[in-house]
Amino acid sequence: MDHLPSYEFQKCVERYRGDAHHRGFSCRNQYLAMAFAQLTYRESLRDIEACLGAMRGKLYHMGFRGRVTRSTLGDANEAHDWRIFADFALVLIAIARPLYANDPLGVDLVQALYALDSTTIDLCLSVFPWAKFRRHKGAVKMHTLLDLRGNIPTFIRITDGKVHDVNILDELGIEAGAFYVMDRGYIDFERLHSFTLELAFFVVRTKENVLLQRRYSHPVDKSTGVRSDQTVVPATIGSASAYPEPLRRVSYFDALTGKRLVFLSNNFTLPELTIAEIYKQRWQVELFFKWIKQYLRIKAFYGTSENAVKTQIWIALSVYVLVAIVRKRLGLEASLYQILQILSLTQFEKTPILEALRPPVSDTDLDDIDNQLILFDL
């Protein structure tokens, strides 16, 4: 918690008057309790209350200023504006990204590389009636733009399950010179043209029903898996007016899966194999969604209102970014998963965090056992 920028957190609280009418339980106490729940895998408000109550004498040094009960924490999740924690997560993201700016990518690329995708979090419609998805099913979608240098989320939108992925392109702040990799759900020529207008590049997997007219075919080395590299233009009048410039179509055969994949891009300078390798990096955002669903608490919620659900998701994401910041600042070799597992057991230990997280050098790190009693005198 010492790595949390307290001044920036308080600015977020004051921006939405978080503590104006809830003096009994501050936003900071709420954040600490919810972060504790994320780090120690608590299942419910009652679970949080019982665990923190059992360690009441150690809560002050963890930053708590007041008693934590399930009723006050539940009321805070309902009443404190979720945008407080959304803004604070963005503050942490701004701190984390420079720390990972020099991390290598899995592809030979100097420019920034982002992966855009969404994941659906299923909810019970009778319990969460505001989260409309289908007739008898509720859900929310978490749309995420992932910086693949360090796998740090840079853009997040939480919507109901009915919002189509392609609509998020309207809200995206496009960075000039960067590459954006997306799946087939983001095929929309008018929106893709905005990347070209903003001097950014995209690599997107195309659909079978997208009609394109070939203009040129370029020679390729088929031993690399690339089957074709073509310059194409949209074949229909509507698509041609939405994207009035040529596109690059690269066909690639993946020997591991036996699938033939076809990509569209507005970049004509990179080698054709690099275009395919860029798309392979999109899998990192799938792993990110799998990771946070498996190791953070965003599938079982402590409240049923929209505010409570969004609060829990944003705090979970901020904890993920905070652990990433700690990992880089302390120069740890352990993965985020390993760090979270260790932190789940050391929340109430007054051990320096670097000592708790560093791997043992040898067996000599263990306590001396020469003074142990001998059961049998042999």
C-alpha positions as CSV (number, residue, x, y, z in Angstrom):
1,M,0.0,0.0,0.0
2,D,3.0,2.3,0.3
3,H,3.2,2.3,-3.4
4,L,-0.2,3.9,-3.7
5,P,-0.1,7.6,-4.6
6,S,-2.2,8.9,-1.7
7,Y,-2.4,12.5,-3.0
8,E,-3.7,11.4,-6.4
9,F,-6.2,9.0,-4.7
10,Q,-7.6,11.9,-2.6
11,K,-7.9,14.1,-5.7
12,C,-10.1,11.4,-7.3
13,V,-12.2,11.2,-4.1
14,E,-12.7,15.0,-4.0
15,R,-13.5,15.1,-7.7
16,Y,-16.7,13.1,-7.0
17,R,-17.2,14.2,-3.4
18,G,-16.7,10.7,-2.2
19,D,-16.3,11.4,1.5
20,A,-18.8,14.3,1.6
21,H,-21.7,12.3,3.1
22,H,-20.1,9.1,4.2
23,R,-17.8,10.1,7.1
24,G,-18.3,6.9,8.9
25,F,-16.4,4.8,6.2
26,S,-14.0,6.7,4.0
27,C,-13.2,5.8,0.3
28,R,-9.7,4.9,1.4
29,N,-11.0,2.4,3.9
30,Q,-13.3,1.0,1.2
31,Y,-10.4,0.7,-1.2
32,L,-8.2,-1.0,1.3
33,A,-10.9,-3.5,2.3
34,M,-11.7,-4.3,-1.3
35,A,-8.0,-4.6,-2.2
36,F,-7.6,-6.9,0.7
37,A,-10.4,-9.0,-0.6
38,Q,-8.7,-9.2,-4.0
39,L,-5.3,-10.1,-2.7
40,T,-6.6,-12.8,-0.3
41,Y,-9.4,-14.2,-2.5
42,R,-12.3,-13.4,-0.1
43,E,-15.7,-14.7,-1.3
44,S,-18.2,-12.4,0.4
45,L,-18.7,-9.3,2.6
46,R,-19.1,-11.6,5.6
47,D,-15.8,-13.2,4.7
48,I,-14.0,-9.9,4.5
49,E,-15.5,-8.8,7.9
50,A,-14.6,-12.0,9.7
51,C,-11.0,-12.0,8.4
52,L,-10.3,-8.3,9.1
53,G,-12.0,-8.6,12.5
54,A,-9.8,-11.4,13.5
55,M,-6.7,-9.2,12.9
56,R,-8.1,-6.1,14.4
57,G,-4.8,-5.3,16.2
58,K,-2.9,-5.2,12.9
59,L,-5.2,-3.2,10.8
60,Y,-3.8,0.2,11.7
61,H,-0.4,-0.5,10.2
62,M,-2.1,-1.6,7.0
63,G,-3.7,1.8,6.7
64,F,-7.3,1.2,8.0
65,R,-8.8,4.0,10.1
66,G,-11.9,2.5,11.5
67,R,-13.8,-0.7,11.9
68,V,-14.7,-2.7,8.8
69,T,-18.2,-4.3,8.9
70,R,-20.1,-5.9,6.0
71,S,-22.9,-3.4,6.3
72,T,-20.7,-0.3,6.1
73,L,-18.6,-1.8,3.3
74,G,-21.8,-2.9,1.4
75,D,-23.2,0.6,1.8
76,A,-20.0,2.2,0.6
77,N,-20.0,0.0,-2.5
78,E,-23.5,1.1,-3.3
79,A,-23.0,4.8,-2.5
80,H,-19.4,5.8,-3.4
81,D,-19.2,6.7,-7.0
82,W,-17.4,4.0,-9.1
83,R,-15.7,6.7,-11.1
84,I,-13.5,7.5,-8.1
85,F,-11.8,4.1,-8.5
86,A,-11.9,4.2,-12.3
87,D,-10.0,7.5,-12.3
88,F,-7.5,6.1,-9.7
89,A,-6.9,3.0,-11.8
90,L,-6.0,5.3,-14.7
91,V,-3.6,7.1,-12.5
92,L,-1.9,3.8,-11.7
93,I,-1.8,2.9,-15.4
94,A,-0.1,6.2,-16.1
95,I,2.6,5.2,-13.5
96,A,3.0,1.6,-14.8
97,R,3.3,2.2,-18.5
98,P,6.7,4.1,-18.4
99,L,8.1,1.3,-16.2
100,Y,7.4,-1.3,-18.9
101,A,8.2,1.0,-21.9
102,N,11.4,-0.8,-22.7
103,D,10.1,-4.4,-22.3
104,P,10.6,-6.5,-25.4
105,L,7.7,-7.5,-27.6
106,G,7.2,-10.9,-29.2
107,V,7.7,-9.4,-32.6
108,D,10.3,-7.2,-34.3
109,L,8.6,-3.9,-33.9
110,V,9.8,-0.5,-32.7
111,Q,6.4,1.2,-32.5
112,A,3.9,0.7,-29.7
113,L,1.6,-2.3,-30.1
114,Y,-1.9,-2.5,-28.6
115,A,-4.4,-5.3,-28.6
116,L,-8.2,-4.5,-28.5
117,D,-10.8,-7.0,-27.4
118,S,-13.6,-7.5,-24.9
119,T,-14.7,-10.2,-22.4
120,T,-18.2,-11.0,-21.2
121,I,-18.8,-11.4,-17.5
122,D,-22.0,-13.4,-17.0
123,L,-24.6,-12.3,-14.4
124,C,-27.9,-13.6,-13.2
125,L,-30.6,-11.4,-14.7
126,S,-32.9,-11.8,-11.7
127,V,-30.2,-10.5,-9.3
128,F,-28.7,-7.9,-11.7
129,P,-31.8,-6.7,-13.7
130,W,-29.9,-3.6,-15.0
131,A,-27.3,-5.8,-16.8
132,K,-29.4,-6.7,-19.9
133,F,-27.8,-9.1,-22.4
134,R,-30.3,-11.7,-23.6
135,R,-33.9,-12.5,-22.7
136,H,-33.1,-14.7,-19.8
137,K,-29.4,-13.8,-19.2
138,G,-27.5,-10.8,-17.9
139,A,-23.9,-9.8,-18.5
140,V,-21.5,-6.9,-18.6
141,K,-18.7,-6.5,-21.1
142,M,-15.2,-5.2,-20.3
143,H,-13.7,-3.7,-23.4
144,T,-9.9,-3.4,-23.0
145,L,-7.1,-2.0,-25.0
146,L,-3.9,-3.7,-23.8
147,D,-0.4,-2.3,-24.2
148,L,1.6,-5.4,-25.1
149,R,4.7,-4.0,-23.6
150,G,4.1,-5.3,-20.1
151,N,0.4,-6.2,-20.7
152,I,-0.8,-3.0,-19.1
153,P,-4.5,-2.0,-19.8
154,T,-4.6,1.5,-21.2
155,F,-8.2,1.9,-22.1
156,I,-11.2,0.2,-20.4
157,R,-14.9,0.5,-20.8
158,I,-17.5,-1.5,-18.9
159,T,-20.8,-1.7,-20.7
160,D,-23.9,-4.0,-20.7
161,G,-23.6,-7.2,-22.7
162,K,-25.6,-5.8,-25.6
163,V,-23.0,-3.3,-26.7
164,H,-21.2,-4.5,-29.9
165,D,-17.5,-4.5,-29.8
166,V,-17.1,-2.3,-32.9
167,N,-18.8,0.6,-31.2
168,I,-15.9,1.0,-28.8
169,L,-13.7,2.2,-31.8
170,D,-15.7,5.5,-31.6
171,E,-14.3,6.1,-28.0
172,L,-10.8,5.0,-28.7
173,G,-8.0,7.7,-28.5
174,I,-5.8,6.7,-31.5
175,E,-2.1,7.2,-31.0
176,A,-0.2,8.2,-34.2
177,G,2.4,5.7,-35.3
178,A,1.2,2.9,-33.1
179,F,-0.1,-0.5,-34.2
180,Y,-3.5,-1.8,-33.2
181,V,-4.3,-5.5,-33.5
182,M,-8.0,-6.7,-33.5
183,D,-10.1,-9.7,-34.2
184,R,-13.0,-10.0,-36.8
185,G,-15.6,-8.3,-34.6
186,Y,-13.9,-4.9,-35.3
187,I,-14.3,-5.0,-39.1
188,D,-16.0,-1.7,-40.0
189,F,-14.4,0.2,-42.9
190,E,-15.5,3.7,-41.8
191,R,-14.1,3.2,-38.4
192,L,-10.9,1.5,-39.6
193,H,-10.3,4.5,-41.9
194,S,-10.0,6.7,-38.9
195,F,-6.8,4.9,-38.0
196,T,-5.4,5.8,-41.4
197,L,-6.5,9.4,-41.0
198,E,-4.8,9.5,-37.5
199,L,-1.5,8.1,-39.0
200,A,-1.8,4.9,-37.0
201,F,-1.7,1.3,-38.3
202,F,-4.1,-1.6,-37.7
203,V,-3.9,-5.4,-38.3
204,V,-7.3,-7.0,-38.2
205,R,-8.5,-10.5,-39.1
206,T,-11.0,-10.3,-41.9
207,K,-14.3,-12.2,-42.4
208,E,-15.2,-14.5,-45.3
209,N,-18.1,-12.3,-46.4
210,V,-15.9,-9.2,-46.8
211,L,-15.7,-8.5,-50.5
212,L,-12.3,-7.2,-51.7
213,Q,-10.9,-6.7,-55.2
214,R,-7.3,-7.6,-55.8
215,R,-5.1,-5.0,-57.5
216,Y,-1.6,-6.4,-57.1
217,S,0.0,-9.6,-55.8
218,H,3.5,-9.6,-54.3
219,P,6.0,-12.5,-54.1
220,V,6.2,-14.3,-50.8
221,D,8.2,-17.0,-49.2
222,K,5.7,-19.8,-48.6
223,S,8.1,-21.7,-46.4
224,T,7.4,-19.2,-43.7
225,G,3.6,-20.0,-43.7
226,V,2.6,-16.9,-45.7
227,R,0.5,-17.9,-48.6
228,S,-0.1,-14.5,-50.3
229,D,0.5,-10.8,-49.9
230,Q,-1.9,-8.6,-52.0
231,T,-2.9,-5.0,-52.4
232,V,-6.7,-4.8,-52.5
233,V,-9.6,-2.3,-52.4
234,P,-13.1,-2.7,-51.1
235,A,-15.4,-4.2,-53.8
236,T,-18.8,-2.8,-52.8
237,I,-19.8,0.8,-53.2
238,G,-20.6,1.3,-49.5
239,S,-17.3,-0.1,-48.4
240,A,-15.3,1.8,-51.0
241,S,-16.8,5.1,-49.9
242,A,-16.1,4.3,-46.3
243,Y,-12.5,3.3,-47.0
244,P,-11.4,5.0,-50.2
245,E,-7.8,3.8,-50.0
246,P,-6.0,0.5,-50.8
247,L,-5.5,-2.1,-48.2
248,R,-3.0,-4.9,-47.7
249,R,-4.3,-8.5,-47.4
250,V,-2.0,-11.1,-46.1
251,S,-2.9,-14.8,-46.0
252,Y,-1.1,-17.1,-43.5
253,F,-1.3,-20.8,-42.8
254,D,-0.8,-21.7,-39.2
255,A,0.8,-25.2,-39.1
256,L,0.1,-25.6,-35.4
257,T,-3.7,-25.2,-35.7
258,G,-4.1,-26.1,-39.3
259,K,-6.1,-22.9,-40.0
260,R,-5.7,-20.4,-42.7
261,L,-5.9,-16.8,-41.5
262,V,-6.4,-13.7,-43.6
263,F,-5.5,-10.3,-42.2
264,L,-6.1,-6.7,-43.4
265,S,-3.7,-3.9,-42.7
266,N,-3.0,-0.3,-43.8
267,N,0.7,-0.8,-43.4
268,F,2.6,-1.7,-46.6
269,T,6.2,-1.5,-45.4
270,L,6.5,-4.3,-42.8
271,P,7.4,-7.8,-44.1
272,E,4.4,-10.0,-44.6
273,L,5.5,-12.5,-42.0
274,T,5.7,-9.6,-39.4
275,I,2.0,-8.8,-40.1
276,A,1.1,-12.4,-39.2
277,E,3.3,-12.3,-36.1
278,I,1.6,-9.1,-35.0
279,Y,-1.7,-10.8,-35.1
280,K,-0.3,-13.7,-33.0
281,Q,0.4,-11.1,-30.2
282,R,-3.4,-10.5,-29.9
283,W,-3.5,-13.7,-27.9
284,Q,-2.0,-11.7,-25.0
285,V,-5.2,-9.9,-24.4
286,E,-7.0,-13.3,-24.2
287,L,-4.5,-14.4,-21.6
288,F,-5.1,-11.2,-19.7
289,F,-8.8,-11.8,-19.5
290,K,-8.3,-15.4,-18.5
291,W,-5.7,-14.3,-15.8
292,I,-7.9,-11.6,-14.2
293,K,-10.9,-13.9,-14.2
294,Q,-8.9,-16.7,-12.6
295,Y,-6.9,-14.8,-10.0
296,L,-8.9,-11.7,-9.3
297,R,-12.5,-11.5,-7.9
298,I,-14.6,-10.2,-10.8
299,K,-16.9,-13.2,-11.4
300,A,-18.5,-13.3,-7.9
301,F,-19.6,-9.9,-6.8
302,Y,-20.1,-8.4,-3.3
303,G,-23.0,-6.2,-4.4
304,T,-25.8,-6.3,-7.0
305,S,-26.1,-2.7,-8.1
306,E,-24.4,-1.3,-11.2
307,N,-22.3,1.0,-9.0
308,A,-21.1,-1.9,-6.8
309,V,-20.2,-4.2,-9.8
310,K,-18.2,-1.4,-11.5
311,T,-16.5,-0.5,-8.3
312,Q,-15.4,-4.1,-7.7
313,I,-14.1,-4.4,-11.3
314,W,-12.2,-1.2,-11.3
315,I,-10.6,-1.9,-7.9
316,A,-9.6,-5.4,-9.2
317,L,-7.9,-3.8,-12.2
318,S,-6.1,-1.3,-10.1
319,V,-4.8,-4.1,-7.8
320,Y,-3.5,-5.8,-11.0
321,V,-1.7,-2.7,-12.1
322,L,-0.4,-2.0,-8.6
323,V,1.2,-5.4,-8.4
324,A,2.7,-4.8,-11.8
325,I,4.2,-1.5,-10.5
326,V,5.6,-3.1,-7.4
327,R,7.1,-5.9,-9.5
328,K,9.0,-3.4,-11.7
329,R,10.0,-1.0,-8.9
330,L,11.5,-3.8,-6.8
331,G,13.1,-5.6,-9.8
332,L,11.4,-8.9,-9.1
333,E,11.8,-11.8,-11.4
334,A,8.7,-13.6,-10.1
335,S,5.5,-13.5,-12.3
336,L,2.4,-11.6,-11.3
337,Y,0.8,-14.9,-10.4
338,Q,3.6,-15.8,-8.0
339,I,3.6,-12.4,-6.4
340,L,-0.2,-12.6,-5.8
341,Q,0.1,-16.0,-4.2
342,I,2.8,-14.8,-1.8
343,L,0.9,-11.6,-1.0
344,S,-2.2,-13.6,-0.2
345,L,-0.3,-15.2,2.7
346,T,1.7,-12.2,4.0
347,Q,-0.9,-9.5,4.4
348,F,-0.5,-9.4,8.2
349,E,3.2,-10.0,8.4
350,K,5.5,-7.1,9.3
351,T,8.1,-8.3,6.9
352,P,9.7,-5.9,4.3
353,I,8.0,-6.7,1.0
354,L,11.2,-7.2,-0.8
355,E,12.3,-9.8,1.7
356,A,8.9,-11.6,1.4
357,L,9.0,-11.7,-2.4
358,R,12.6,-12.5,-3.1
359,P,13.3,-16.2,-3.7
360,P,15.5,-18.0,-1.1
361,V,19.1,-18.1,-2.1
362,S,19.8,-21.5,-0.6
363,D,18.8,-23.8,2.3
364,T,20.8,-21.6,4.6
365,D,18.0,-19.1,4.5
366,L,16.1,-21.4,6.8
367,D,16.3,-21.1,10.5
368,D,19.1,-23.1,12.2
369,I,17.7,-26.4,13.3
370,D,20.8,-27.7,15.2
371,N,19.1,-27.0,18.6
372,Q,16.1,-29.2,17.9
373,L,15.3,-31.9,20.4
374,I,16.2,-35.5,19.5
375,L,13.3,-37.9,19.9
376,F,15.4,-41.1,19.8
377,D,18.9,-41.2,21.2
378,L,20.6,-43.4,18.6
